[in-house]
Amino acid sequence: SERDKREFSSALDQTILKQKRKTA
């Protein structure tokens, strides 16, 4: 569903941000 997709992509964004912060 749309909401599932939005929640998934937002969780993905959080993970990517954490990874960037770690490598930065």
mmCIF file of the N, C-alpha and C atoms, coordinates in Angstrom:
data_MODEL
# 
_entry.id   MODEL 
# 
loop_
_atom_site.group_PDB 
_atom_site.id 
_atom_site.type_symbol 
_atom_site.label_atom_id 
_atom_site.label_alt_id 
_atom_site.label_comp_id 
_atom_site.label_asym_id 
_atom_site.label_entity_id 
_atom_site.label_seq_id 
_atom_site.pdbx_PDB_ins_code 
_atom_site.Cartn_x 
_atom_site.Cartn_y 
_atom_site.Cartn_z 
_atom_site.occupancy 
_atom_site.B_iso_or_equiv 
_atom_site.pdbx_formal_charge 
_atom_site.auth_seq_id 
_atom_site.auth_comp_id 
_atom_site.auth_asym_id 
_atom_site.auth_atom_id 
_atom_site.pdbx_PDB_model_num 
ATOM 1  N N  . SER A 1 1  ? 0.840  -1.217 0.000  1.00 0.00 ? 1  SER A N  1 
ATOM 2  C CA . SER A 1 1  ? 0.000  0.000  0.000  1.00 0.00 ? 1  SER A CA 1 
ATOM 3  C C  . SER A 1 1  ? 0.866  1.253  0.000  1.00 0.00 ? 1  SER A C  1 
ATOM 4  N N  . GLU A 1 2  ? 0.262  2.381  -0.275 1.00 0.00 ? 2  GLU A N  1 
ATOM 5  C CA . GLU A 1 2  ? 1.032  3.632  -0.337 1.00 0.00 ? 2  GLU A CA 1 
ATOM 6  C C  . GLU A 1 2  ? 1.696  3.936  1.000  1.00 0.00 ? 2  GLU A C  1 
ATOM 7  N N  . ARG A 1 3  ? 0.940  3.767  2.094  1.00 0.00 ? 3  ARG A N  1 
ATOM 8  C CA . ARG A 1 3  ? 1.496  4.108  3.402  1.00 0.00 ? 3  ARG A CA 1 
ATOM 9  C C  . ARG A 1 3  ? 2.669  3.193  3.741  1.00 0.00 ? 3  ARG A C  1 
ATOM 10 N N  . ASP A 1 4  ? 2.548  1.919  3.386  1.00 0.00 ? 4  ASP A N  1 
ATOM 11 C CA . ASP A 1 4  ? 3.648  0.995  3.644  1.00 0.00 ? 4  ASP A CA 1 
ATOM 12 C C  . ASP A 1 4  ? 4.894  1.439  2.895  1.00 0.00 ? 4  ASP A C  1 
ATOM 13 N N  . LYS A 1 5  ? 4.682  1.850  1.649  1.00 0.00 ? 5  LYS A N  1 
ATOM 14 C CA . LYS A 1 5  ? 5.821  2.293  0.842  1.00 0.00 ? 5  LYS A CA 1 
ATOM 15 C C  . LYS A 1 5  ? 6.470  3.520  1.472  1.00 0.00 ? 5  LYS A C  1 
ATOM 16 N N  . ARG A 1 6  ? 5.623  4.454  1.933  1.00 0.00 ? 6  ARG A N  1 
ATOM 17 C CA . ARG A 1 6  ? 6.151  5.683  2.516  1.00 0.00 ? 6  ARG A CA 1 
ATOM 18 C C  . ARG A 1 6  ? 6.927  5.367  3.796  1.00 0.00 ? 6  ARG A C  1 
ATOM 19 N N  . GLU A 1 7  ? 6.373  4.482  4.614  1.00 0.00 ? 7  GLU A N  1 
ATOM 20 C CA . GLU A 1 7  ? 7.050  4.134  5.865  1.00 0.00 ? 7  GLU A CA 1 
ATOM 21 C C  . GLU A 1 7  ? 8.355  3.408  5.579  1.00 0.00 ? 7  GLU A C  1 
ATOM 22 N N  . PHE A 1 8  ? 8.347  2.553  4.546  1.00 0.00 ? 8  PHE A N  1 
ATOM 23 C CA . PHE A 1 8  ? 9.549  1.805  4.199  1.00 0.00 ? 8  PHE A CA 1 
ATOM 24 C C  . PHE A 1 8  ? 10.646 2.745  3.709  1.00 0.00 ? 8  PHE A C  1 
ATOM 25 N N  . SER A 1 9  ? 10.291 3.671  2.810  1.00 0.00 ? 9  SER A N  1 
ATOM 26 C CA . SER A 1 9  ? 11.293 4.577  2.255  1.00 0.00 ? 9  SER A CA 1 
ATOM 27 C C  . SER A 1 9  ? 11.803 5.532  3.329  1.00 0.00 ? 9  SER A C  1 
ATOM 28 N N  . SER A 1 10 ? 10.949 5.893  4.284  1.00 0.00 ? 10 SER A N  1 
ATOM 29 C CA . SER A 1 10 ? 11.394 6.780  5.351  1.00 0.00 ? 10 SER A CA 1 
ATOM 30 C C  . SER A 1 10 ? 12.346 6.032  6.276  1.00 0.00 ? 10 SER A C  1 
ATOM 31 N N  . ALA A 1 11 ? 12.084 4.751  6.510  1.00 0.00 ? 11 ALA A N  1 
ATOM 32 C CA . ALA A 1 11 ? 12.993 3.942  7.323  1.00 0.00 ? 11 ALA A CA 1 
ATOM 33 C C  . ALA A 1 11 ? 14.316 3.777  6.588  1.00 0.00 ? 11 ALA A C  1 
ATOM 34 N N  . LEU A 1 12 ? 14.227 3.635  5.258  1.00 0.00 ? 12 LEU A N  1 
ATOM 35 C CA . LEU A 1 12 ? 15.424 3.507  4.443  1.00 0.00 ? 12 LEU A CA 1 
ATOM 36 C C  . LEU A 1 12 ? 16.249 4.789  4.535  1.00 0.00 ? 12 LEU A C  1 
ATOM 37 N N  . ASP A 1 13 ? 15.580 5.935  4.473  1.00 0.00 ? 13 ASP A N  1 
ATOM 38 C CA . ASP A 1 13 ? 16.267 7.225  4.589  1.00 0.00 ? 13 ASP A CA 1 
ATOM 39 C C  . ASP A 1 13 ? 17.014 7.302  5.917  1.00 0.00 ? 13 ASP A C  1 
ATOM 40 N N  . GLN A 1 14 ? 16.367 6.871  7.003  1.00 0.00 ? 14 GLN A N  1 
ATOM 41 C CA . GLN A 1 14 ? 17.004 6.913  8.312  1.00 0.00 ? 14 GLN A CA 1 
ATOM 42 C C  . GLN A 1 14 ? 18.266 6.061  8.311  1.00 0.00 ? 14 GLN A C  1 
ATOM 43 N N  . THR A 1 15 ? 18.179 4.877  7.720  1.00 0.00 ? 15 THR A N  1 
ATOM 44 C CA . THR A 1 15 ? 19.332 3.976  7.677  1.00 0.00 ? 15 THR A CA 1 
ATOM 45 C C  . THR A 1 15 ? 20.467 4.595  6.880  1.00 0.00 ? 15 THR A C  1 
ATOM 46 N N  . ILE A 1 16 ? 20.126 5.184  5.732  1.00 0.00 ? 16 ILE A N  1 
ATOM 47 C CA . ILE A 1 16 ? 21.147 5.801  4.881  1.00 0.00 ? 16 ILE A CA 1 
ATOM 48 C C  . ILE A 1 16 ? 21.805 6.969  5.607  1.00 0.00 ? 16 ILE A C  1 
ATOM 49 N N  . LEU A 1 17 ? 21.008 7.760  6.313  1.00 0.00 ? 17 LEU A N  1 
ATOM 50 C CA . LEU A 1 17 ? 21.565 8.891  7.044  1.00 0.00 ? 17 LEU A CA 1 
ATOM 51 C C  . LEU A 1 17 ? 22.539 8.404  8.106  1.00 0.00 ? 17 LEU A C  1 
ATOM 52 N N  . LYS A 1 18 ? 22.188 7.314  8.780  1.00 0.00 ? 18 LYS A N  1 
ATOM 53 C CA . LYS A 1 18 ? 23.081 6.765  9.802  1.00 0.00 ? 18 LYS A CA 1 
ATOM 54 C C  . LYS A 1 18 ? 24.387 6.311  9.171  1.00 0.00 ? 18 LYS A C  1 
ATOM 55 N N  . GLN A 1 19 ? 24.295 5.650  8.018  1.00 0.00 ? 19 GLN A N  1 
ATOM 56 C CA . GLN A 1 19 ? 25.490 5.177  7.332  1.00 0.00 ? 19 GLN A CA 1 
ATOM 57 C C  . GLN A 1 19 ? 26.377 6.353  6.934  1.00 0.00 ? 19 GLN A C  1 
ATOM 58 N N  . LYS A 1 20 ? 25.761 7.400  6.392  1.00 0.00 ? 20 LYS A N  1 
ATOM 59 C CA . LYS A 1 20 ? 26.531 8.575  5.971  1.00 0.00 ? 20 LYS A CA 1 
ATOM 60 C C  . LYS A 1 20 ? 27.235 9.204  7.170  1.00 0.00 ? 20 LYS A C  1 
ATOM 61 N N  . ARG A 1 21 ? 26.522 9.284  8.295  1.00 0.00 ? 21 ARG A N  1 
ATOM 62 C CA . ARG A 1 21 ? 27.099 9.902  9.475  1.00 0.00 ? 21 ARG A CA 1 
ATOM 63 C C  . ARG A 1 21 ? 28.295 9.085  9.963  1.00 0.00 ? 21 ARG A C  1 
ATOM 64 N N  . LYS A 1 22 ? 28.181 7.749  9.841  1.00 0.00 ? 22 LYS A N  1 
ATOM 65 C CA . LYS A 1 22 ? 29.248 6.883  10.301 1.00 0.00 ? 22 LYS A CA 1 
ATOM 66 C C  . LYS A 1 22 ? 30.501 7.063  9.458  1.00 0.00 ? 22 LYS A C  1 
ATOM 67 N N  . THR A 1 23 ? 30.330 7.143  8.120  1.00 0.00 ? 23 THR A N  1 
ATOM 68 C CA . THR A 1 23 ? 31.481 7.219  7.232  1.00 0.00 ? 23 THR A CA 1 
ATOM 69 C C  . THR A 1 23 ? 32.026 8.642  7.146  1.00 0.00 ? 23 THR A C  1 
ATOM 70 N N  . ALA A 1 24 ? 31.203 9.622  7.425  1.00 0.00 ? 24 ALA A N  1 
ATOM 71 C CA . ALA A 1 24 ? 31.624 11.019 7.303  1.00 0.00 ? 24 ALA A CA 1 
ATOM 72 C C  . ALA A 1 24 ? 32.682 11.355 8.355  1.00 0.00 ? 24 ALA A C  1 
# 
